[in-house]
Amino acid sequence: YNGRPLLGHDNEFEDNRRVFLAGQERRRRAAAAAAATTTTAVVVNEPVLQSSPTVISQADSNLANEG
């Protein structure tokens, strides 16, 4: 016995890696499906708002001025 399991596959690490990669693929597809069903405006605007605090502060001051 050379330390490998009796089922003919490589080892526990390989099994875990396969399970992990399958899970990654499932999550990637779920994310793609979710992105496809959301409106384009949300998908486009989200990263802009997150990456640019000046846009948010300008929007806030505009709201304050209008109010």
GILINCOR-V784896 format. One record per backbone hydrogen bond with DSSP energy under -0.5 kcal/mol. CO is the residue of the C=O (numbers start at 1). NH is the residue of the N-H. Records with the same first field share a line. If there is no record, write none. Layout:
BEGIN
CO: NH  NH
END
This chain:
BEGIN
5: 8
11: 15
12: 16
13: 17
14: 18
15: 19
16: 20
17: 21
18: 22
19: 23
20: 24
21: 25
22: 26
23: 27
24: 28
25: 29
26: 30
27: 31
28: 32
29: 33
30: 34
31: 35
32: 36
33: 37
34: 38
39: 43
40: 44
41: 45
42: 46
43: 47
44: 48
45: 49
46: 50
47: 51
48: 52
52: 55  56
53: 57
54: 58
55: 59
56: 60
57: 61
58: 62
59: 63
60: 64
61: 65
62: 66
63: 67
END
